[in-house]
Amino acid sequence: MAILSLKNVSKWYGDGPDRAEILKDVNLEVADTEFVAILGFSGSGKTTLINLIAGLEFPDAGEVFSKGEKVEGPAPDRGLVFQSYSLMPWMTVKENVALAVDTVFKSESKKQREERTLRYVEMVGLGHATDRKPSELSGGMRQRVSVARALAMSPDILLLDEPLSALDALTRSKLQDEITEIWDQEKKTVVLITNDVDEAILLADRIIPLNPGPNASLGPDFIVDIPRPRDRTKMNESEEFKKLRKDVTAYLMGVGAAAKTEGDEPPLPNVVPITQKPPKVYEDATKTSGLHEDRYLEFSQVCKVYPTPKGPLTVVDGFDTLVKKGEFISIIGHSGCGKSTVLTMAAGLNDVSKGGIILDHKEVASAGPDRAVVFQSPSLFPWLTAKQNVAIGVDKVYPDASQAEREQIVEYYLYRVGLKDSMNKLAQDLSNGMKQRVGIARAFALSPKLLLLDEPFGMLDSLTRWELQEVLMDVWQKTKVTAMCVTHDVDEAILLGDRVIMMTNGPNARIGLDMRVDIERPRTRKALLEHPDYYDYRQRVLQFLEDYEGGANPTPPADESEPDVKKEKEDAA
């Protein structure tokens, strides 16, 4: 008999014409000690589903059973780990875990309860931090406390509601490994809600997509027939992994595309922004030499030094490269390696300590409308509509255009990012994904010389990220603006970039490897997964990140197939 069963479960909110249909006829059976991953888009009802299993909500139709008994509320047999940490800020690590232990195991002695508490604190690697409060912990450590608290209740079923989505890639990978080890030790039944296909394949026995709502339902099972233990780097070479990844991705993209609606594309008026009107001397220079196109953007031995109580700290040390006009550069590396520092210096938001950055014959000394930045957080004015947020910049860079032409520009780019029906919604009423679409539309609408993207999809779930990557590539293909994108995501770096620049760990970070991506454009995720060279590129980036995981500074292997950036600069000079 299944340890967990859902029979014809449906859930809705509200009544009458305002009724929101969330889940429809969901049927699921999970075997004892099985690890199941449920994948779905934002807003598809994943969290509602996990809340129904946990007993925090109740179905409007159908029933949920745990160990054959109908679920009628929360119980210790189901331990839940949320996306947010939900810790008591005034309590220590030990006290937060003990709170759950003392509630569930009242009949045990004080000594037994303390031993149980410390066992699970040690299990998640926090034995050294038992007396620290949440404010003294990193995000990854806080999530470890949440996992320890859930495990300390000795649940039969562990429910994980996107527990790692708010963490950086390195911390996330470490916790994925810990969850696998804990599952193997404890032999719990696990239901994981995630948006990350690779995470699902790495951890689960079975993957089940949750189709987009309204009336979301479960899709077909995908069995993960890859032997354990699974190594994320070696798995990249596995044919079973490649096929499963391709099949799951294709299914999710298929149901996502089926849920979209298209309309007539608005026209883009033929007007020139002030950012694209260079002085006559620059125009004459570009007519007499083709050199300018190849060194449109130049980073010349760029350094960033911060003063500290212990003396100067060099964060970036000699970042040196040339970028061609219309080239798309991806920058990848571990957290704290200086990627965003390079980007903010190029944006003119952060002073260069040494060296220089030249864009279109002009040294970057301050921020300007010729450089548009899309941050991880969209930074919109919440009291303005999507249209008004984009119009602020358009009005500044198109002073010679008519009001009607400026409105056409705004509407064109909002349409391109899929916000045709949400242009007049206030920013505060938009989802995170929709806000980021507005940020992308706003950046492209400025017609900048340089587009700078600082982990633009880092706060979004993987499936929304896929969609916005397609949006970004589609709009970039039409504009061919020179672009640089900082990311933690290996697939994103390869999908978007003509080159992937890999940075060594800081301090004293610099370019460790510059890899050219010779995959034809336009690119799609589906085509990328089928490209014969894709997994070779992916392996090289993964290996680089693994080499630098511990903060080492190895010399990257020589490879004659890679562009010699220093030689390119010497030749150009």
URJOGI-V341930 format. One record per residue. N is the residue number from 1. SS is DSSP state (alpha for helix, beta for strand, coil for the rest). PHI is phi in whole degrees, 0 to 359 (999 if undefined). OMEGA is omega in whole degrees, 0 to 359 (NA if undefined). Layout:
[[N SS PHI OMEGA] [N SS PHI OMEGA]]
This chain:
[[1 coil 999 179] [2 coil 294 178] [3 coil 283 180] [4 beta 225 180] [5 beta 222 170] [6 beta 239 184] [7 beta 239 176] [8 beta 52 184] [9 beta 279 175] [10 beta 232 180] [11 beta 217 175] [12 beta 218 179] [13 beta 232 179] [14 coil 85 182] [15 coil 223 175] [16 alpha 63 183] [17 alpha 294 180] [18 alpha 269 183] [19 coil 293 179] [20 beta 256 180] [21 beta 277 184] [22 beta 258 182] [23 beta 241 182] [24 beta 222 173] [25 beta 50 178] [26 beta 276 177] [27 beta 237 184] [28 beta 208 173] [29 beta 230 181] [30 beta 238 182] [31 coil 280 178] [32 coil 300 180] [33 coil 69 178] [34 coil 283 176] [35 beta 250 183] [36 beta 247 176] [37 beta 248 177] [38 beta 250 183] [39 beta 255 177] [40 beta 192 179] [41 coil 285 173] [42 coil 300 178] [43 coil 80 182] [44 coil 278 178] [45 coil 109 183] [46 alpha 297 181] [47 alpha 292 175] [48 alpha 300 180] [49 alpha 298 182] [50 alpha 291 178] [51 alpha 293 177] [52 alpha 294 179] [53 alpha 293 182] [54 alpha 286 182] [55 coil 86 177] [56 coil 277 174] [57 coil 224 183] [58 coil 233 180] [59 coil 292 174] [60 coil 276 173] [61 beta 209 181] [62 beta 84 185] [63 beta 218 176] [64 beta 244 181] [65 beta 235 173] [66 beta 239 183] [67 coil 53 177] [68 coil 84 181] [69 beta 257 180] [70 beta 295 179] [71 coil 283 181] [72 coil 237 178] [73 coil 157 178] [74 coil 295 178] [75 coil 203 183] [76 coil 297 181] [77 coil 286 178] [78 beta 232 179] [79 beta 264 186] [80 beta 244 174] [81 beta 245 183] [82 coil 273 173] [83 coil 295 174] [84 coil 272 193] [85 coil 287 176] [86 coil 53 178] [87 coil 260 174] [88 coil 281 188] [89 coil 295 181] [90 coil 270 180] [91 coil 255 177] [92 beta 283 176] [93 alpha 305 182] [94 alpha 299 182] [95 alpha 291 178] [96 alpha 296 179] [97 alpha 286 181] [98 alpha 297 180] [99 alpha 302 178] [100 alpha 289 182] [101 alpha 297 182] [102 alpha 296 180] [103 alpha 286 186] [104 alpha 275 187] [105 coil 246 181] [106 coil 299 184] [107 coil 282 180] [108 coil 281 178] [109 coil 288 180] [110 alpha 300 180] [111 alpha 294 179] [112 alpha 297 181] [113 alpha 294 179] [114 alpha 292 178] [115 alpha 297 179] [116 alpha 295 180] [117 alpha 300 183] [118 alpha 293 179] [119 alpha 300 184] [120 alpha 279 173] [121 alpha 296 177] [122 alpha 294 183] [123 alpha 301 180] [124 coil 265 173] [125 coil 75 181] [126 coil 242 179] [127 alpha 301 181] [128 alpha 279 187] [129 alpha 236 186] [130 coil 300 184] [131 coil 261 178] [132 coil 276 176] [133 beta 265 183] [134 alpha 308 181] [135 alpha 295 180] [136 alpha 264 184] [137 coil 249 172] [138 coil 285 178] [139 alpha 301 180] [140 alpha 294 179] [141 alpha 292 178] [142 alpha 298 180] [143 alpha 290 175] [144 alpha 297 178] [145 alpha 299 179] [146 alpha 298 178] [147 alpha 294 179] [148 alpha 299 180] [149 alpha 297 179] [150 alpha 293 181] [151 alpha 292 183] [152 alpha 296 177] [153 coil 280 182] [154 coil 50 180] [155 coil 287 172] [156 coil 282 182] [157 beta 234 177] [158 beta 258 183] [159 beta 252 184] [160 beta 244 183] [161 beta 262 181] [162 coil 47 188] [163 coil 291 187] [164 coil 246 189] [165 coil 292 182] [166 coil 270 187] [167 coil 258 176] [168 coil 289 189] [169 alpha 301 183] [170 alpha 291 179] [171 alpha 297 180] [172 alpha 298 181] [173 alpha 295 179] [174 alpha 295 180] [175 alpha 288 174] [176 alpha 300 178] [177 alpha 296 180] [178 alpha 293 178] [179 alpha 298 178] [180 alpha 298 180] [181 alpha 296 180] [182 alpha 295 179] [183 alpha 300 181] [184 alpha 292 180] [185 alpha 287 189] [186 alpha 272 181] [187 coil 55 177] [188 coil 276 166] [189 beta 278 183] [190 beta 234 169] [191 beta 242 182] [192 beta 252 171] [193 beta 265 181] [194 beta 210 173] [195 coil 248 188] [196 coil 254 182] [197 alpha 299 181] [198 alpha 297 178] [199 alpha 298 180] [200 alpha 297 180] [201 alpha 293 182] [202 alpha 295 190] [203 alpha 260 198] [204 coil 265 168] [205 coil 273 184] [206 beta 214 179] [207 beta 246 179] [208 beta 232 176] [209 beta 287 171] [210 beta 254 184] [211 coil 296 181] [212 coil 301 177] [213 coil 276 1] [214 coil 291 184] [215 coil 57 180] [216 beta 297 178] [217 coil 222 180] [218 beta 282 177] [219 beta 271 182] [220 beta 286 176] [221 beta 285 170] [222 beta 240 181] [223 beta 279 180] [224 coil 266 184] [225 coil 262 179] [226 coil 243 184] [227 coil 302 172] [228 coil 262 356] [229 coil 289 183] [230 coil 254 178] [231 coil 257 188] [232 alpha 298 180] [233 alpha 284 180] [234 alpha 291 181] [235 alpha 298 179] [236 coil 300 181] [237 coil 265 184] [238 coil 278 178] [239 alpha 292 178] [240 alpha 296 178] [241 alpha 297 182] [242 alpha 299 182] [243 alpha 293 181] [244 alpha 297 179] [245 alpha 301 180] [246 alpha 295 182] [247 alpha 293 181] [248 alpha 294 180] [249 alpha 299 181] [250 alpha 298 179] [251 alpha 295 182] [252 alpha 296 179] [253 alpha 293 179] [254 alpha 294 180] [255 alpha 289 177] [256 alpha 292 180] [257 alpha 294 181] [258 alpha 294 182] [259 coil 275 183] [260 coil 274 173] [261 coil 234 181] [262 coil 249 177] [263 coil 220 180] [264 coil 285 180] [265 coil 285 178] [266 coil 289 181] [267 coil 284 174] [268 coil 251 184] [269 coil 293 181] [270 coil 272 178] [271 coil 232 185] [272 coil 250 178] [273 coil 282 180] [274 alpha 296 181] [275 alpha 292 182] [276 alpha 255 179] [277 coil 247 182] [278 coil 285 175] [279 coil 302 185] [280 alpha 302 182] [281 alpha 298 178] [282 alpha 289 179] [283 alpha 299 179] [284 alpha 296 181] [285 alpha 295 182] [286 alpha 288 178] [287 alpha 287 185] [288 alpha 268 182] [289 coil 210 176] [290 coil 273 183] [291 alpha 300 186] [292 alpha 301 182] [293 alpha 297 184] [294 alpha 277 178] [295 coil 230 182] [296 coil 298 177] [297 beta 233 183] [298 beta 229 170] [299 beta 256 184] [300 beta 249 177] [301 beta 46 185] [302 beta 285 178] [303 beta 232 173] [304 beta 228 182] [305 beta 238 177] [306 beta 247 175] [307 coil 285 175] [308 coil 224 177] [309 coil 303 181] [310 coil 264 180] [311 coil 115 183] [312 coil 297 177] [313 beta 244 179] [314 beta 272 182] [315 beta 277 177] [316 beta 245 188] [317 beta 228 174] [318 beta 83 174] [319 beta 290 192] [320 beta 220 178] [321 beta 196 174] [322 beta 248 178] [323 beta 233 179] [324 coil 285 176] [325 coil 295 180] [326 coil 83 180] [327 coil 276 177] [328 beta 248 182] [329 beta 250 171] [330 beta 259 177] [331 beta 241 184] [332 beta 228 179] [333 coil 169 181] [334 coil 288 178] [335 coil 304 177] [336 coil 84 183] [337 coil 273 176] [338 coil 102 182] [339 alpha 300 182] [340 alpha 293 177] [341 alpha 297 177] [342 alpha 300 182] [343 alpha 295 182] [344 alpha 291 174] [345 alpha 292 177] [346 alpha 294 179] [347 alpha 282 184] [348 coil 82 180] [349 coil 268 184] [350 coil 217 184] [351 coil 294 173] [352 coil 277 181] [353 coil 281 182] [354 beta 204 184] [355 beta 86 182] [356 beta 199 176] [357 beta 237 181] [358 beta 244 176] [359 beta 237 176] [360 coil 51 176] [361 coil 74 187] [362 beta 236 179] [363 beta 289 178] [364 coil 282 181] [365 coil 237 180] [366 coil 201 179] [367 coil 290 179] [368 coil 197 183] [369 coil 290 178] [370 coil 282 176] [371 beta 233 179] [372 beta 254 182] [373 beta 242 171] [374 beta 248 182] [375 coil 271 176] [376 coil 299 173] [377 coil 259 190] [378 coil 295 177] [379 coil 55 178] [380 coil 265 171] [381 coil 278 189] [382 coil 295 183] [383 coil 273 178] [384 coil 257 177] [385 beta 285 176] [386 alpha 303 181] [387 alpha 297 181] [388 alpha 293 178] [389 alpha 297 179] [390 alpha 285 185] [391 alpha 296 182] [392 alpha 305 180] [393 alpha 286 182] [394 alpha 298 180] [395 alpha 298 182] [396 alpha 282 187] [397 alpha 266 176] [398 coil 238 184] [399 coil 295 182] [400 coil 270 180] [401 coil 278 176] [402 coil 285 179] [403 alpha 300 180] [404 alpha 296 180] [405 alpha 293 179] [406 alpha 294 177] [407 alpha 296 178] [408 alpha 296 178] [409 alpha 298 180] [410 alpha 300 183] [411 alpha 293 180] [412 alpha 299 184] [413 alpha 286 174] [414 alpha 293 174] [415 alpha 296 184] [416 alpha 300 181] [417 coil 266 173] [418 coil 82 181] [419 coil 244 181] [420 coil 304 184] [421 coil 264 183] [422 coil 234 184] [423 coil 300 186] [424 coil 260 175] [425 coil 277 175] [426 beta 295 180] [427 alpha 302 181] [428 alpha 293 181] [429 alpha 263 182] [430 coil 265 174] [431 coil 289 179] [432 alpha 301 180] [433 alpha 297 179] [434 alpha 292 177] [435 alpha 299 181] [436 alpha 292 174] [437 alpha 298 178] [438 alpha 298 178] [439 alpha 300 178] [440 alpha 293 179] [441 alpha 300 181] [442 alpha 298 181] [443 alpha 294 181] [444 alpha 294 182] [445 alpha 295 178] [446 coil 283 185] [447 coil 47 185] [448 coil 286 171] [449 coil 284 183] [450 beta 222 176] [451 beta 257 182] [452 beta 244 184] [453 beta 239 183] [454 beta 256 184] [455 coil 45 189] [456 coil 296 182] [457 coil 245 186] [458 coil 297 182] [459 coil 269 187] [460 coil 256 175] [461 coil 290 187] [462 alpha 300 185] [463 alpha 286 174] [464 alpha 294 178] [465 alpha 298 177] [466 alpha 305 183] [467 alpha 298 182] [468 alpha 286 172] [469 alpha 297 177] [470 alpha 298 178] [471 alpha 300 181] [472 alpha 300 181] [473 alpha 296 181] [474 alpha 295 181] [475 alpha 289 179] [476 alpha 297 180] [477 alpha 301 181] [478 alpha 279 184] [479 alpha 262 184] [480 coil 53 176] [481 coil 289 174] [482 beta 295 188] [483 beta 220 172] [484 beta 228 183] [485 beta 233 173] [486 beta 273 182] [487 beta 208 170] [488 coil 262 192] [489 coil 268 183] [490 alpha 300 182] [491 alpha 295 178] [492 alpha 297 181] [493 alpha 300 181] [494 alpha 287 182] [495 alpha 299 187] [496 alpha 272 196] [497 coil 271 164] [498 coil 282 174] [499 beta 223 173] [500 beta 245 177] [501 beta 265 180] [502 beta 256 183] [503 beta 262 176] [504 coil 288 178] [505 coil 291 175] [506 coil 276 356] [507 coil 290 183] [508 coil 59 181] [509 beta 289 177] [510 coil 209 178] [511 beta 287 179] [512 beta 266 180] [513 beta 204 179] [514 beta 239 187] [515 beta 251 177] [516 beta 278 181] [517 coil 255 182] [518 coil 267 175] [519 coil 238 187] [520 coil 300 174] [521 coil 249 357] [522 coil 291 182] [523 coil 252 170] [524 coil 231 179] [525 alpha 298 180] [526 alpha 298 180] [527 alpha 294 180] [528 alpha 298 181] [529 alpha 296 182] [530 alpha 264 183] [531 coil 287 185] [532 coil 296 182] [533 coil 262 188] [534 alpha 302 184] [535 alpha 289 173] [536 alpha 291 176] [537 alpha 300 183] [538 alpha 298 181] [539 alpha 296 181] [540 alpha 294 179] [541 alpha 291 179] [542 alpha 300 180] [543 alpha 294 177] [544 alpha 299 181] [545 alpha 296 178] [546 alpha 292 179] [547 alpha 299 184] [548 coil 260 184] [549 coil 301 183] [550 coil 271 180] [551 coil 87 179] [552 coil 290 180] [553 coil 228 183] [554 coil 288 175] [555 coil 282 181] [556 coil 296 182] [557 coil 296 178] [558 coil 291 180] [559 coil 212 184] [560 coil 295 182] [561 coil 283 182] [562 coil 275 178] [563 coil 292 174] [564 coil 272 186] [565 alpha 296 181] [566 alpha 298 180] [567 alpha 295 178] [568 alpha 303 182] [569 alpha 293 179] [570 alpha 295 179] [571 alpha 296 181] [572 alpha 295 180] [573 coil 287 NA]]
